[in-house]
């Protein structure tokens, strides 16, 4: 999550949706914000003392955390936005990310389909790096009453165009969009990785995202 007090925006970072690129592109705004250094110092002192205070919103926090922690008037005036991604494509991206950077979390599964079956097994023990990528994206966008509380939902599939739209609504000149953590070890078409069975596993698990965000297996 990226909060800018000066520019009055809140970016909700959903894993594997291009959020690292968005954060990197907006990072220059952070150090120009007069609130950044007090917030940074407060967070560091809290960490060093072992007495954690909510001075920093976690990287992949859901928007409900900000709504509950921030003053209502301040939260309401923020431009709140996020990016989402086709769930079938996201799961392929997650597999290659884990295989590349944390292969010990693959659970001994070498193929995408075997890994996906295991990953979506409700009996599997919880593991943060796995479970973060199978949380519903819509859960990041709603409050305690299930109401959508973001102002703009961009899409990974049109990241450049929607990033331009977000910058315009923030009221800043659009910086070049950094392309961070771009995968080069997977095929471009996520559909090639699925059988009918595993495609249906994703359809079932992410049904609410698919319905509310308007995604389908075939674009």
N, C-alpha and C positions, 0 to 999 in steps of 0.2 A: 504494500500500500504506500502511496506517495502523496503526502499532504503538503500543499503549498499555502501558507497563510497569506503571503504577499499577493499571490496571483489568484487566490480563492478557488483552488480546485483540489479534488481528491481523486486519485487514480487507484482503482481497485485492481490489483494484479492477480489474475487467475493463472495458475500454472499452465505452461505450454500453449499460450495463446499469443505469443509475440510480446509479452509484457516486459521482458528484459530489454528488448530493443526500444520500447516506448520509454521506459525508465531512463535508459542511457541517453536517449535523445533529449530528455527534459532535465537531465542532471545539472546542467549549467544554471538552471533557475534556482536550485536548492541553495547554493552558496551565496547567492545574491539576496536571499530572503533574510531580513534582519531577525526573524524568529528562528532561523536554522541553528545558530550557534547556542543560544540558550537551551533549545530543545536537545541539541547534541550533548551539551555539558550535563544537563539534567539526567539524560539517559546513561552517560558514562559514570557519573557519580552513583547513580542507583545501582548500576551493575557492579561497581567496585565495592560498594558497601554491603552488597548481598541483600539489600532491602529494595526489591523491585517495585517501582512505581510505573504506572502506565504513561510514561513520557514518550514512548515511541510505539507506533502501531506496527505490528509484525508485517513482514514482506507479503505474505499471502493471507492476511486477515480478511475476513468477510466484512461487508459494509456495515452490518449490524453492530460490529465492535465500535466503529467510528460514531455511529448514530447514538449508541448508548453512552459513550465516553465524552463526546464533545457537547458543548452547550447547544441547545436546540436552535437558537437563532443563528449561530455561526454555522452549524451543520446545514441548515436549510438554505443558506445563501451560497454554499459551495457549488461549483459545477462538478458533478460527480459522474465519472465515466469508467468504462471497462471494455475489454475486448473479449470476445468469445470465439469458439472454433468448432467446426464440425466434429462431433464426438468420435466418429470412426477414424478420422484423420488424427485426432488428438491422441488416441490410444496407440497408433503406430508410432507417432512422434515420441510418446512416453517410453515405449519399449526400446527404441534406439538410443534415447537419452540415457536410460538406465544401463543398457548394455555397454555404452561407451564410457560412462562416468562412474557407475556403481554396479559393476557386473555381479558382485556378491549378493545383490538383492534380487537376482533373477530366479532364485529358488531352485537352481539346477535345470531350468527350462531353457532350451536352446532356440526353439522356434517361437515366432510371434504368437501363433495360435495356441500352442501349449501354455505359453506364459500367460496369455489372456484368460484362458480357462481357469488357471490357478489364481490369477489376480482377482478375478470376479467371484471366486468361491467364498461365500459368506463364512465358511469355517476357517479360512486362512487367518493366522495371527496378524494383528494390526502391525503395519510398518509405515511410518510417516511418508517416505518417498514414494511408496506404492499407493497409499490410500489418498494422498493429496490429489492424485491425477484421476481418481474415480469418484471424487465428490461431484455432486451436481453443480454445474456452472451457475445455474439459476440461484443456488443457495447463497452465492456470493453477492447477489444483487437485491436481496429482499430484507425487510426488517422482521421483527419478532411476530408481526401480524401477517407475514407472507406478502406484504405489499412491495412492489417494485419501487426502489428509492434511488435508482441512478437516473441521470438525465439523458445519458447517451450510451448506447451499446454499439461499439464498433465490432467489426468482424475481421478475423485473421485473414480471411479469403480476399479481403480488399483493404489490407492494412495501410497501404500508402494513402489511399483516398480518405479513409475514415480517420487516420491520424491528422490529415490536413483539416478535416471537419472539426475535430476535437480542439486543435490549436486555434482555429478561428473562433470557437465558442469560448475558449479561455481568454482570448484577446491578445495572443502573442504571435510574433512572426514564426512561421513554421520552420523549425530546424531540420537539417537533413536527418532522415530516419536511419539511425544506426542499425546495422544488421548483426545482432549478437547471437551467438550459439546456433548459427545456421547449420543444419545437418547436411552432410554430403555423403552419408553412408546408407541412404535409403532411397527406394524408388519414389518417383514423384506422385504416382497414383496410388493412394491408400487402398483402393478397392482390390488391388491385386493381392493384398495380404489376407483377405478374408475368404472363408467358406460361407455357405448359407447359414451353417450352425453358429459360427462365431459372429457373423454380422447380426444375427438375431439376439445373441447374448448382449451385444452393445445396445441394440434397439430396446431391449427390455430394461436394462439397467439405467439407461439415460432417457427413458421415455419422456419425462417431464421437460428436459432440456430440448429434446427433438421437437416436441409439440410447441413449447413456448417460444423457442428461438427460430423455429421454421427450418430445421435441417432435415436432410434425407440422405440415405446411403448414396444414391445417385444425385449429384448436384443438379 
